[in-house]
Amino acid sequence: MKEEPQRQGNQNQRLEQDISIHIFTVSSAMVGVCLTVIGLIRVVISLGTADTLADDCLAMDALLFLISCLLSYWALRSRGWRRMHRLERLADGIFIFAMIGMVVVCTLITYTITVPNR
């Protein structure tokens, strides 16, 4: 009977580790996406077709994704289950916040491009 709770604990730990791995990989990819879009926005601004704060917002977003990536990596390297769980939850929260920020920035970019300057 004592094996059942231990088995469930191992499954929970594996699940937490899987979540951390997903946050780690997607966060690192999103840092690259943010930096790529910043470069594209700078090209558009230098051509004089649009001017926006989106590149500054994306830089902050890239920083949030980087923090999420580092926290999830720390969670993966953590030996204690409780510490791993706390780090994973923090990385997850920052990741969700950064994704919402990315949607807001995309809306800002779309608005800037489609609405003519007055």
TILOTOR-336676 format. One record per atom (N, C-alpha, C): x, y, z; residue in three letters. Coordinates in steps of 0.1 Angstrom, whole numbers, plus 5000, padded with zeros to 4 digits. Each point is the difference from the previous one (the first is absolute). Layout:
<r u="X" v="Y" w="Z" resn="ALA"/>
...
END
This chain:
<r u="5008" v="4988" w="5000" resn="MET"/>
<r u="4992" v="5012" w="5000" resn="MET"/>
<r u="5008" v="5013" w="5000" resn="MET"/>
<r u="5012" v="4999" w="5006" resn="LYS"/>
<r u="5009" v="5012" w="5000" resn="LYS"/>
<r u="5006" v="5003" w="4987" resn="LYS"/>
<r u="5000" v="4991" w="4991" resn="GLU"/>
<r u="5006" v="5002" w="4987" resn="GLU"/>
<r u="4991" v="5009" w="4991" resn="GLU"/>
<r u="4987" v="5000" w="5002" resn="GLU"/>
<r u="4991" v="5008" w="4992" resn="GLU"/>
<r u="5002" v="5015" w="5002" resn="GLU"/>
<r u="5001" v="5005" w="5012" resn="PRO"/>
<r u="5003" v="5015" w="5002" resn="PRO"/>
<r u="5013" v="5004" w="4994" resn="PRO"/>
<r u="5010" v="4991" w="5001" resn="GLN"/>
<r u="5013" v="5003" w="4995" resn="GLN"/>
<r u="5000" v="5000" w="4985" resn="GLN"/>
<r u="4993" v="4991" w="4994" resn="ARG"/>
<r u="4998" v="4999" w="4985" resn="ARG"/>
<r u="4993" v="5013" w="4995" resn="ARG"/>
<r u="4990" v="5004" w="5008" resn="GLN"/>
<r u="4993" v="5012" w="4996" resn="GLN"/>
<r u="5009" v="5012" w="5001" resn="GLN"/>
<r u="5008" v="5001" w="5010" resn="GLY"/>
<r u="5010" v="5011" w="5002" resn="GLY"/>
<r u="5010" v="5000" w="4989" resn="GLY"/>
<r u="5004" v="4989" w="4995" resn="ASN"/>
<r u="5010" v="4999" w="4989" resn="ASN"/>
<r u="4993" v="5005" w="4987" resn="ASN"/>
<r u="4987" v="4996" w="4998" resn="GLN"/>
<r u="4993" v="5005" w="4989" resn="GLN"/>
<r u="4998" v="5015" w="5000" resn="GLN"/>
<r u="4996" v="5005" w="5012" resn="ASN"/>
<r u="4999" v="5015" w="5001" resn="ASN"/>
<r u="5013" v="5007" w="4997" resn="ASN"/>
<r u="5011" v="4994" w="5005" resn="GLN"/>
<r u="5013" v="5006" w="4998" resn="GLN"/>
<r u="5004" v="5000" w="4985" resn="GLN"/>
<r u="4996" v="4989" w="4993" resn="ARG"/>
<r u="5003" v="4999" w="4986" resn="ARG"/>
<r u="4991" v="5010" w="4992" resn="ARG"/>
<r u="4988" v="5002" w="5004" resn="LEU"/>
<r u="4991" v="5010" w="4994" resn="LEU"/>
<r u="5005" v="5014" w="5002" resn="LEU"/>
<r u="5005" v="5003" w="5012" resn="GLU"/>
<r u="5006" v="5013" w="5002" resn="GLU"/>
<r u="5012" v="5002" w="4991" resn="GLU"/>
<r u="5008" v="4990" w="4999" resn="GLN"/>
<r u="5012" v="5001" w="4992" resn="GLN"/>
<r u="4996" v="5002" w="4985" resn="GLN"/>
<r u="4990" v="4993" w="4996" resn="ASP"/>
<r u="4995" v="5001" w="4986" resn="ASP"/>
<r u="4996" v="5015" w="4997" resn="ASP"/>
<r u="4992" v="5005" w="5010" resn="ILE"/>
<r u="4995" v="5014" w="4998" resn="ILE"/>
<r u="5012" v="5009" w="5000" resn="ILE"/>
<r u="5010" v="4999" w="5008" resn="SER"/>
<r u="5012" v="5008" w="5000" resn="SER"/>
<r u="5007" v="4999" w="4987" resn="SER"/>
<r u="5001" v="4988" w="4994" resn="ILE"/>
<r u="5007" v="4998" w="4987" resn="ILE"/>
<r u="4993" v="5008" w="4989" resn="ILE"/>
<r u="4986" v="4999" w="5000" resn="HIS"/>
<r u="4993" v="5007" w="4990" resn="HIS"/>
<r u="5001" v="5016" w="5002" resn="HIS"/>
<r u="5000" v="5005" w="5012" resn="ILE"/>
<r u="5002" v="5014" w="5002" resn="ILE"/>
<r u="5013" v="5004" w="4996" resn="ILE"/>
<r u="5010" v="4992" w="5003" resn="PHE"/>
<r u="5014" v="5003" w="4996" resn="PHE"/>
<r u="5002" v="5001" w="4985" resn="PHE"/>
<r u="4995" v="4990" w="4993" resn="THR"/>
<r u="5002" v="5001" w="4985" resn="THR"/>
<r u="4992" v="5011" w="4994" resn="THR"/>
<r u="4987" v="5001" w="5004" resn="VAL"/>
<r u="4992" v="5011" w="4993" resn="VAL"/>
<r u="5005" v="5014" w="5004" resn="VAL"/>
<r u="5004" v="5002" w="5012" resn="SER"/>
<r u="5005" v="5013" w="5005" resn="SER"/>
<r u="5012" v="5004" w="4992" resn="SER"/>
<r u="5009" v="4991" w="4998" resn="SER"/>
<r u="5012" v="5003" w="4993" resn="SER"/>
<r u="4997" v="5003" w="4985" resn="SER"/>
<r u="4991" v="4993" w="4994" resn="ALA"/>
<r u="4995" v="5003" w="4987" resn="ALA"/>
<r u="4994" v="5014" w="4999" resn="ALA"/>
<r u="4992" v="5003" w="5010" resn="MET"/>
<r u="4993" v="5013" w="5000" resn="MET"/>
<r u="5010" v="5012" w="5001" resn="MET"/>
<r u="5011" v="4998" w="5007" resn="VAL"/>
<r u="5010" v="5010" w="5001" resn="VAL"/>
<r u="5005" v="5003" w="4986" resn="VAL"/>
<r u="5003" v="4989" w="4992" resn="GLY"/>
<r u="5004" v="5002" w="4986" resn="GLY"/>
<r u="4989" v="5007" w="4992" resn="GLY"/>
<r u="4988" v="4996" w="5002" resn="VAL"/>
<r u="4989" v="5007" w="4992" resn="VAL"/>
<r u="4999" v="5015" w="5003" resn="VAL"/>
<r u="5001" v="5003" w="5013" resn="CYS"/>
<r u="5000" v="5014" w="5004" resn="CYS"/>
<r u="5011" v="5008" w="4994" resn="CYS"/>
<r u="5012" v="4994" w="5000" resn="LEU"/>
<r u="5012" v="5007" w="4994" resn="LEU"/>
<r u="4999" v="5002" w="4985" resn="LEU"/>
<r u="4994" v="4990" w="4994" resn="THR"/>
<r u="4998" v="5000" w="4985" resn="THR"/>
<r u="4990" v="5011" w="4997" resn="THR"/>
<r u="4989" v="5001" w="5007" resn="VAL"/>
<r u="4990" v="5010" w="4997" resn="VAL"/>
<r u="5005" v="5014" w="5003" resn="VAL"/>
<r u="5008" v="5001" w="5011" resn="ILE"/>
<r u="5006" v="5013" w="5003" resn="ILE"/>
<r u="5009" v="5005" w="4988" resn="ILE"/>
<r u="5007" v="4991" w="4994" resn="GLY"/>
<r u="5008" v="5003" w="4988" resn="GLY"/>
<r u="4992" v="5004" w="4988" resn="GLY"/>
<r u="4989" v="4993" w="4998" resn="LEU"/>
<r u="4991" v="5004" w="4989" resn="LEU"/>
<r u="4993" v="5013" w="5003" resn="LEU"/>
<r u="4996" v="5003" w="5012" resn="ILE"/>
<r u="4994" v="5013" w="5003" resn="ILE"/>
<r u="5010" v="5011" w="4998" resn="ILE"/>
<r u="5012" v="4998" w="5003" resn="ARG"/>
<r u="5011" v="5010" w="4998" resn="ARG"/>
<r u="5001" v="5003" w="4986" resn="ARG"/>
<r u="5000" v="4990" w="4991" resn="VAL"/>
<r u="5001" v="5002" w="4986" resn="VAL"/>
<r u="4988" v="5008" w="4995" resn="VAL"/>
<r u="4988" v="4997" w="5004" resn="VAL"/>
<r u="4988" v="5007" w="4996" resn="VAL"/>
<r u="5001" v="5015" w="5005" resn="VAL"/>
<r u="5005" v="5002" w="5012" resn="ILE"/>
<r u="5001" v="5014" w="5005" resn="ILE"/>
<r u="5011" v="5007" w="4992" resn="ILE"/>
<r u="5011" v="4994" w="4996" resn="SER"/>
<r u="5010" v="5007" w="4993" resn="SER"/>
<r u="4996" v="5003" w="4986" resn="SER"/>
<r u="4990" v="4993" w="4994" resn="LEU"/>
<r u="4994" v="5003" w="4987" resn="LEU"/>
<r u="4990" v="5011" w="5001" resn="LEU"/>
<r u="4997" v="5004" w="5012" resn="GLY"/>
<r u="4991" v="5011" w="5002" resn="GLY"/>
<r u="4985" v="4997" w="4999" resn="GLY"/>
<r u="4996" v="4988" w="4999" resn="THR"/>
<r u="4986" v="4996" w="4998" resn="THR"/>
<r u="4992" v="4999" w="5013" resn="THR"/>
<r u="5007" v="4998" w="5011" resn="ALA"/>
<r u="4992" v="5000" w="5013" resn="ALA"/>
<r u="5010" v="5003" w="5011" resn="ALA"/>
<r u="4994" v="5005" w="5011" resn="ASP"/>
<r u="5008" v="5002" w="5012" resn="ASP"/>
<r u="4992" v="4995" w="5012" resn="ASP"/>
<r u="5005" v="4991" w="5008" resn="THR"/>
<r u="4993" v="4994" w="5010" resn="THR"/>
<r u="5008" v="4997" w="5013" resn="THR"/>
<r u="4994" v="4998" w="5011" resn="LEU"/>
<r u="5007" v="4996" w="5012" resn="LEU"/>
<r u="5001" v="4985" w="5001" resn="LEU"/>
<r u="4996" v="4993" w="4989" resn="ALA"/>
<r u="4999" v="4985" w="5001" resn="ALA"/>
<r u="5014" v="4994" w="5002" resn="ALA"/>
<r u="5010" v="5006" w="4994" resn="ASP"/>
<r u="5013" v="4994" w="5002" resn="ASP"/>
<r u="5005" v="5001" w="5015" resn="ASP"/>
<r u="4997" v="5011" w="5006" resn="ASP"/>
<r u="5003" v="5001" w="5015" resn="ASP"/>
<r u="4992" v="4990" w="5008" resn="ASP"/>
<r u="4987" v="4998" w="4997" resn="CYS"/>
<r u="4992" v="4990" w="5007" resn="CYS"/>
<r u="5005" v="4986" w="4997" resn="CYS"/>
<r u="5004" v="4997" w="4988" resn="LEU"/>
<r u="5005" v="4987" w="4997" resn="LEU"/>
<r u="5013" v="4997" w="5007" resn="LEU"/>
<r u="5009" v="5010" w="5002" resn="ALA"/>
<r u="5012" v="4998" w="5007" resn="ALA"/>
<r u="4997" v="4996" w="5014" resn="ALA"/>
<r u="4990" v="5007" w="5007" resn="MET"/>
<r u="4996" v="4996" w="5013" resn="MET"/>
<r u="4994" v="4986" w="5000" resn="MET"/>
<r u="4992" v="4997" w="4989" resn="ASP"/>
<r u="4994" v="4986" w="4999" resn="ASP"/>
<r u="5011" v="4990" w="4999" resn="ASP"/>
<r u="5010" v="5003" w="4992" resn="ALA"/>
<r u="5012" v="4990" w="4998" resn="ALA"/>
<r u="5007" v="4998" w="5014" resn="ALA"/>
<r u="5001" v="5010" w="5008" resn="LEU"/>
<r u="5006" v="4999" w="5013" resn="LEU"/>
<r u="4991" v="4991" w="5009" resn="LEU"/>
<r u="4987" v="5002" w="4999" resn="LEU"/>
<r u="4991" v="4991" w="5008" resn="LEU"/>
<r u="5001" v="4985" w="4996" resn="LEU"/>
<r u="5001" v="4998" w="4986" resn="PHE"/>
<r u="5001" v="4986" w="4996" resn="PHE"/>
<r u="5014" v="4995" w="5004" resn="PHE"/>
<r u="5010" v="5008" w="5000" resn="LEU"/>
<r u="5013" v="4995" w="5005" resn="LEU"/>
<r u="5000" v="4996" w="5014" resn="LEU"/>
<r u="4993" v="5009" w="5008" resn="ILE"/>
<r u="4999" v="4997" w="5015" resn="ILE"/>
<r u="4992" v="4987" w="5002" resn="ILE"/>
<r u="4990" v="4998" w="4992" resn="SER"/>
<r u="4992" v="4987" w="5001" resn="SER"/>
<r u="5008" v="4988" w="4996" resn="SER"/>
<r u="5008" v="5002" w="4989" resn="CYS"/>
<r u="5009" v="4989" w="4996" resn="CYS"/>
<r u="5010" v="4997" w="5010" resn="CYS"/>
<r u="5006" v="5010" w="5007" resn="LEU"/>
<r u="5010" v="4997" w="5010" resn="LEU"/>
<r u="4994" v="4994" w="5012" resn="LEU"/>
<r u="4988" v="5004" w="5004" resn="LEU"/>
<r u="4994" v="4994" w="5012" resn="LEU"/>
<r u="4996" v="4985" w="4997" resn="LEU"/>
<r u="4995" v="4998" w="4988" resn="SER"/>
<r u="4997" v="4986" w="4997" resn="SER"/>
<r u="5013" v="4991" w="4999" resn="SER"/>
<r u="5010" v="5006" w="4995" resn="TYR"/>
<r u="5013" v="4992" w="5000" resn="TYR"/>
<r u="5005" v="4998" w="5015" resn="TYR"/>
<r u="4998" v="5010" w="5008" resn="TRP"/>
<r u="5004" v="4998" w="5014" resn="TRP"/>
<r u="4991" v="4989" w="5007" resn="TRP"/>
<r u="4987" v="5000" w="4996" resn="ALA"/>
<r u="4991" v="4990" w="5005" resn="ALA"/>
<r u="5005" v="4986" w="4996" resn="ALA"/>
<r u="5004" v="4999" w="4988" resn="LEU"/>
<r u="5005" v="4987" w="4995" resn="LEU"/>
<r u="5012" v="4995" w="5007" resn="LEU"/>
<r u="5009" v="5010" w="5004" resn="ARG"/>
<r u="5012" v="4996" w="5006" resn="ARG"/>
<r u="4998" v="4998" w="5015" resn="ARG"/>
<r u="4989" v="5004" w="5006" resn="SER"/>
<r u="4997" v="5000" w="5014" resn="SER"/>
<r u="4999" v="4985" w="5005" resn="SER"/>
<r u="5005" v="4998" w="5011" resn="ARG"/>
<r u="4999" v="4986" w="5006" resn="ARG"/>
<r u="4988" v="4998" w="5009" resn="ARG"/>
<r u="4995" v="5011" w="5006" resn="GLY"/>
<r u="4989" v="4999" w="5009" resn="GLY"/>
<r u="4987" v="5001" w="4992" resn="GLY"/>
<r u="4990" v="4992" w="5003" resn="TRP"/>
<r u="4987" v="5000" w="4993" resn="TRP"/>
<r u="4993" v="5013" w="5003" resn="TRP"/>
<r u="5000" v="5005" w="5012" resn="ARG"/>
<r u="4992" v="5012" w="5003" resn="ARG"/>
<r u="5006" v="5012" w="4993" resn="ARG"/>
<r u="5014" v="5001" w="5000" resn="ARG"/>
<r u="5006" v="5011" w="4993" resn="ARG"/>
<r u="4997" v="4999" w="4985" resn="ARG"/>
<r u="5001" v="4988" w="4995" resn="MET"/>
<r u="4997" v="4999" w="4986" resn="MET"/>
<r u="4986" v="5004" w="4996" resn="MET"/>
<r u="4991" v="4997" w="5009" resn="HIS"/>
<r u="4986" v="5003" w="4998" resn="HIS"/>
<r u="4998" v="5015" w="5001" resn="HIS"/>
<r u="5006" v="5007" w="5010" resn="ARG"/>
<r u="4999" v="5015" w="5001" resn="ARG"/>
<r u="5006" v="5007" w="4988" resn="ARG"/>
<r u="5012" v="4995" w="4996" resn="LEU"/>
<r u="5006" v="5007" w="4988" resn="LEU"/>
<r u="4992" v="4998" w="4988" resn="LEU"/>
<r u="4995" v="4988" w="4998" resn="GLU"/>
<r u="4992" v="4997" w="4988" resn="GLU"/>
<r u="4987" v="5009" w="5000" resn="GLU"/>
<r u="4994" v="5001" w="5011" resn="ARG"/>
<r u="4988" v="5009" w="5001" resn="ARG"/>
<r u="5003" v="5014" w="4997" resn="ARG"/>
<r u="5011" v="5005" w="5005" resn="LEU"/>
<r u="5005" v="5014" w="4997" resn="LEU"/>
<r u="5003" v="5002" w="4985" resn="LEU"/>
<r u="5007" v="4990" w="4995" resn="ALA"/>
<r u="5003" v="5001" w="4986" resn="ALA"/>
<r u="4988" v="4999" w="4991" resn="ALA"/>
<r u="4990" v="4992" w="5004" resn="ASP"/>
<r u="4987" v="4999" w="4993" resn="ASP"/>
<r u="4993" v="5013" w="5000" resn="ASP"/>
<r u="4999" v="5007" w="5012" resn="GLY"/>
<r u="4993" v="5013" w="5001" resn="GLY"/>
<r u="5007" v="5010" w="4992" resn="GLY"/>
<r u="5013" v="5001" w="5000" resn="ILE"/>
<r u="5007" v="5010" w="4992" resn="ILE"/>
<r u="4998" v="4997" w="4985" resn="ILE"/>
<r u="5000" v="4988" w="4997" resn="PHE"/>
<r u="4998" v="4996" w="4986" resn="PHE"/>
<r u="4986" v="5004" w="4995" resn="PHE"/>
<r u="4990" v="4998" w="5008" resn="ILE"/>
<r u="4986" v="5004" w="4996" resn="ILE"/>
<r u="4999" v="5015" w="4999" resn="ILE"/>
<r u="5006" v="5007" w="5009" resn="PHE"/>
<r u="5000" v="5015" w="5000" resn="PHE"/>
<r u="5007" v="5005" w="4987" resn="PHE"/>
<r u="5012" v="4994" w="4997" resn="ALA"/>
<r u="5007" v="5004" w="4988" resn="ALA"/>
<r u="4992" v="4997" w="4987" resn="ALA"/>
<r u="4993" v="4989" w="5000" resn="MET"/>
<r u="4992" v="4996" w="4988" resn="MET"/>
<r u="4988" v="5011" w="4999" resn="MET"/>
<r u="4994" v="5004" w="5010" resn="ILE"/>
<r u="4990" v="5010" w="5000" resn="ILE"/>
<r u="5006" v="5013" w="4995" resn="ILE"/>
<r u="5012" v="5003" w="5004" resn="GLY"/>
<r u="5007" v="5012" w="4995" resn="GLY"/>
<r u="5003" v="4999" w="4985" resn="GLY"/>
<r u="5003" v="4988" w="4996" resn="MET"/>
<r u="5003" v="4998" w="4985" resn="MET"/>
<r u="4987" v="5003" w="4992" resn="MET"/>
<r u="4989" v="4996" w="5005" resn="VAL"/>
<r u="4987" v="5002" w="4993" resn="VAL"/>
<r u="4997" v="5015" w="5000" resn="VAL"/>
<r u="5003" v="5007" w="5011" resn="VAL"/>
<r u="4998" v="5015" w="5001" resn="VAL"/>
<r u="5009" v="5007" w="4989" resn="VAL"/>
<r u="5012" v="4996" w="5000" resn="VAL"/>
<r u="5010" v="5006" w="4990" resn="VAL"/>
<r u="4995" v="4997" w="4986" resn="VAL"/>
<r u="4996" v="4988" w="4997" resn="CYS"/>
<r u="4995" v="4997" w="4987" resn="CYS"/>
<r u="4988" v="5009" w="4996" resn="CYS"/>
<r u="4991" v="5002" w="5009" resn="THR"/>
<r u="4989" v="5009" w="4998" resn="THR"/>
<r u="5005" v="5014" w="4997" resn="THR"/>
<r u="5010" v="5005" w="5008" resn="LEU"/>
<r u="5006" v="5013" w="4998" resn="LEU"/>
<r u="5006" v="5001" w="4986" resn="LEU"/>
<r u="5007" v="4990" w="4996" resn="ILE"/>
<r u="5007" v="5000" w="4987" resn="ILE"/>
<r u="4989" v="5000" w="4989" resn="ILE"/>
<r u="4990" v="4992" w="5001" resn="THR"/>
<r u="4989" v="5000" w="4990" resn="THR"/>
<r u="4993" v="5014" w="4999" resn="THR"/>
<r u="4998" v="5006" w="5012" resn="TYR"/>
<r u="4993" v="5013" w="5000" resn="TYR"/>
<r u="5009" v="5010" w="4993" resn="TYR"/>
<r u="5013" v="5000" w="5004" resn="THR"/>
<r u="5010" v="5010" w="4994" resn="THR"/>
<r u="5001" v="4999" w="4985" resn="THR"/>
<r u="4999" v="4988" w="4995" resn="ILE"/>
<r u="5002" v="4997" w="4986" resn="ILE"/>
<r u="4987" v="5004" w="4992" resn="ILE"/>
<r u="4989" v="4996" w="5006" resn="THR"/>
<r u="4987" v="5002" w="4992" resn="THR"/>
<r u="4994" v="5014" w="5001" resn="THR"/>
<r u="5002" v="5007" w="5011" resn="VAL"/>
<r u="4994" v="5013" w="5002" resn="VAL"/>
<r u="5010" v="5011" w="4995" resn="VAL"/>
<r u="4996" v="5008" w="4990" resn="PRO"/>
<r u="5009" v="5009" w="4994" resn="PRO"/>
<r u="5004" v="5011" w="5010" resn="PRO"/>
<r u="5012" v="5005" w="4999" resn="ASN"/>
<r u="5005" v="5011" w="5008" resn="ASN"/>
<r u="4993" v="5013" w="4997" resn="ASN"/>
<r u="4997" v="5008" w="5010" resn="ARG"/>
<r u="4993" v="5013" w="4997" resn="ARG"/>
<r u="5010" v="5011" w="5002" resn="ARG"/>
END
